[in-house]
Each structure stands twice: as structure tokens, then as C-alpha cells.
Amino acid sequence: MAYTDKLRVVYGDYTLGVHGEGFDYIFSYAQGGLESIVKNGYEWLYRCPKPAFWRALTDNDRGSKFHIKSGSWLSADMFIDCRGIQVIMDGEEQKPYAPDNNSFGGDIFADEIIVKYTYETISNPSTTVLVTYMVDASGKIRVDVHYNGAKGLPELPVFGMRFIMPIKEYGGTLLPDSEEGVLQGMEMYASGKIHPLHVDYETRNQQIIQKCEKLFQE
């Protein structure tokens, strides 16, 4: 179909589809998150983004027994419960679940869609995180994340959102991560496609970020 300058919204039993020229997004009720981002025919999500509370340990962490004091955040990071979903279309809250959404006989068009997910941690005491996705008619997605916290929780190792993307990238590192990675890294280094080793990780990360930004600007 020919797209207008509005979002095409499709209400499903367990998903909310948001579509436009060159992009298709799926918000899942069952999985509790943004399940799919398709931009120009390419899928950019491997798993639903979820709040992150844990990071890799350092020697200082082990020496101070930080992983013992704050280890409960590891389980909170691995297992988190989505307790509520709210859908707002053009400023009006919707009833996204069946049978209420059966009143929509076909495609719905909107200027803006907001989907809010409320997560509850399995920490003791528990706390909540509110993740808000705002999609405008151009397909841009704004993500706001609010951590509420609770008195009595241990020190938080890290807080953010974890986006797992199905991208196979070779950083060109000469570290023996794998035979394939080493060989391709050496070839890229010899051909001048990457920068010297001491800035390789930072440089490659910047290249990946620039690649993503360019894709979503097209």
C-alpha cells in the first residue's frame, strides 16, 4: 500500500505493529518489549531490549567482594518481569488487548505512538523501571528509561538498556578470540581498513555507531 505521512498502526492479539515508509516495528505484549525493528528490509533486533543492571567484574570488584555485596543485581539483570503495558496513540490511551482491540476493523493511522513498559526486578526489596518508546511519523524512536530505586538495595553496578543486535562484526583485533576473527582482523589491518591496534576497539565501536546512525537517517 502507499504510505501517507502518518504511522500505520496494526493492533494484534499479542503485538502492536507500527509501520511507515521504509520501517516496520513490532511491540510485543507477550515478550514485554520492542520485539522487532526492521529498517529498509533489515532486522536490527535479536532480542527485546531490557533494562541492564550487571556488568563485567574488575579485579578491584573481586578484591572488595563487590560481586558478593551486589550479586543480587546479576539475577535481576537476567530475570525481569514486565508488569504493565500502556499504549498511547495521539495523546489518548488505548486498550491494546483483545477483545477490546477487536473494535479496530482495519489499519489505524496516527501521528505518534507511545508504548510504555513497566518492569519489576526480582531483587529484595524489588523496584521498578519504566521504559517508554515514542515513535513519530518519520519513524524515529525516542527511548526514555526511568529507574525508581528502593531503599535497602545494594550498590547498583550499572544501569542502562541492553540492545542485542544480530550483527556479525569483526573488530580487526589480533587477540586470539577465534581463528576466523584473527585472520580477518589481520587482513583488514594489512589493507588499511582499520586503525592501529591500540585504538582499534574504540575506532570500530565508533564505526558501528556511525553505520547505525546513517542507516536510520536514510
C-alpha positions in Angstrom: 0.0 0.0 0.0 1.1 3.6 -0.4 2.1 5.2 2.8 0.9 8.5 4.0 2.7 11.0 6.2 1.2 9.2 9.2 2.0 6.0 11.0 0.1 2.9 10.1 -0.9 1.1 13.3 -2.0 -2.6 13.4 -3.5 -4.0 16.6 -2.9 -7.7 17.2 -3.8 -10.0 20.0 -0.3 -10.1 21.4 1.5 -7.4 19.4 1.3 -3.8 18.2 2.6 -3.1 14.7 3.8 0.4 13.8 4.7 0.9 10.1 5.8 3.6 7.8 7.8 4.3 4.6 10.9 2.1 5.0 10.3 0.9 8.6 8.3 -1.7 10.5 8.3 -2.0 14.3 6.6 -4.6 16.4 5.9 -4.1 20.1 5.2 -7.4 21.9 2.8 -7.7 24.9 3.8 -11.4 25.5 7.6 -10.7 25.4 7.3 -7.4 27.2 9.3 -5.2 24.9 10.1 -3.9 21.4 10.4 -7.2 19.5 11.4 -6.1 16.0 12.9 -3.1 14.3 13.0 -3.5 10.5 14.7 -0.6 8.7 14.9 -0.8 4.9 14.4 -4.5 5.0 17.0 -5.3 7.6 16.1 -6.6 11.1 18.0 -4.8 13.8 16.9 -6.7 16.9 17.8 -10.2 18.1 16.0 -9.9 21.5 13.7 -7.5 23.1 15.7 -4.7 24.8 15.5 -4.9 28.5 16.9 -2.9 31.5 20.5 -3.9 32.4 21.9 -3.9 36.0 25.0 -6.0 35.7 28.5 -5.6 34.2 31.7 -7.5 33.9 33.7 -7.6 37.1 37.1 -6.0 37.6 40.0 -7.1 39.8 39.0 -4.3 42.2 35.5 -5.7 42.3 36.7 -9.1 43.3 39.2 -7.7 45.8 36.5 -5.7 47.5 33.9 -8.6 47.2 31.6 -6.3 45.3 30.2 -9.3 43.5 29.1 -10.7 46.9 27.7 -7.5 48.2 25.8 -6.6 44.9 25.4 -10.1 43.4 21.6 -9.9 43.6 21.7 -7.5 40.7 23.0 -10.3 38.5 19.8 -12.3 38.9 17.8 -9.0 38.5 19.6 -8.5 35.2 18.9 -12.0 33.9 15.3 -12.3 35.0 13.0 -9.3 35.0 9.2 -9.3 34.9 7.1 -7.0 32.7 4.2 -6.0 35.0 2.4 -3.5 32.8 2.0 -2.1 29.3 0.4 1.1 28.2 -0.3 2.3 24.7 -1.0 5.9 23.9 -2.0 7.0 20.4 -2.0 10.7 19.6 -2.4 11.5 23.2 -5.2 9.1 24.0 -4.6 5.9 26.0 -5.7 2.8 24.2 -6.9 -0.7 25.2 -4.4 -2.8 23.4 -5.5 -6.3 24.4 -8.2 -8.5 22.8 -11.1 -8.4 22.8 -11.1 -4.6 23.3 -8.9 -4.0 20.3 -11.3 -6.0 18.1 -13.1 -2.8 17.6 -10.4 -1.7 15.1 -11.7 -3.0 11.8 -8.5 -2.3 9.8 -5.4 -0.2 9.7 -5.3 2.8 12.0 -3.3 6.0 11.2 -1.6 8.1 13.8 0.9 10.9 14.1 2.5 9.4 17.2 2.6 6.2 19.2 3.8 5.8 22.7 4.4 2.4 24.3 5.3 2.1 28.0 6.6 -1.0 29.7 6.8 -1.2 33.4 9.3 -3.8 34.7 9.7 -5.1 38.2 13.0 -6.6 39.5 13.3 -9.8 41.4 15.6 -8.1 43.9 14.8 -7.8 47.6 13.3 -5.3 48.0 12.0 -5.1 44.5 11.9 -1.9 42.4 10.5 -0.9 39.1 11.8 0.5 35.8 9.7 2.4 33.3 10.7 2.2 29.6 8.9 4.5 27.2 9.1 4.3 23.4 7.9 7.2 21.4 7.6 6.8 17.7 6.8 9.7 15.4 5.6 9.7 11.8 9.1 9.8 10.4 9.9 6.5 12.2 12.3 8.0 14.7 12.1 6.2 18.1 12.9 8.0 21.3 13.6 5.8 24.3 13.2 7.1 27.9 14.2 4.9 30.8 13.4 5.7 34.4 14.8 3.7 37.3 12.8 4.2 40.5 15.1 2.5 43.1 14.2 1.5 46.5 15.7 1.9 50.0 17.7 -1.0 51.2 19.0 -2.2 47.8 22.8 -2.9 47.4 25.0 -0.7 45.3 24.0 -0.8 41.6 26.8 -2.0 39.3 25.4 -0.3 36.2 22.1 0.8 34.7 21.0 1.1 31.1 19.3 -0.7 28.3 20.6 -3.9 26.7 20.1 -4.0 22.9 21.1 -7.3 21.4 21.6 -6.9 17.6 22.1 -9.6 15.0 25.2 -8.1 13.6 28.4 -10.0 12.9 31.2 -7.6 13.1 35.0 -8.1 13.1 36.9 -5.5 15.1 40.2 -6.5 13.5 41.7 -7.3 16.8 44.8 -9.5 16.8 43.8 -11.1 20.2 43.2 -14.8 19.8 39.4 -14.7 20.2 39.0 -17.1 17.4 40.9 -18.2 14.4 38.5 -16.7 11.9 38.5 -13.4 13.8 42.3 -13.2 13.9 42.7 -14.0 10.2 40.1 -11.5 9.1 41.4 -8.9 11.5 44.9 -9.2 10.1 43.6 -8.9 6.6 41.7 -5.8 7.5 44.7 -4.3 9.2 47.0 -5.1 6.3 44.6 -3.5 3.8 44.3 -0.3 5.9 40.6 -0.8 6.6 41.1 -0.4 10.3 43.3 1.7 12.5 46.3 0.5 14.7 45.6 -2.0 17.5 45.9 0.5 20.4 42.8 2.3 19.2 41.1 -0.5 17.4 38.2 -1.2 19.8 37.3 2.4 20.2 37.5 3.1 16.4 35.4 0.1 15.5 32.8 0.9 18.0 32.6 4.4 16.5 32.3 2.9 13.0 29.4 0.7 14.1 27.6 3.6 15.7 28.1 5.8 12.6 26.8 2.9 10.5 23.6 2.7 12.6 23.1 6.4 12.6 23.5 6.6 8.8 21.0 3.8 8.3 18.3 5.4 10.4 18.8 8.8 8.8 18.1 7.4 5.3 
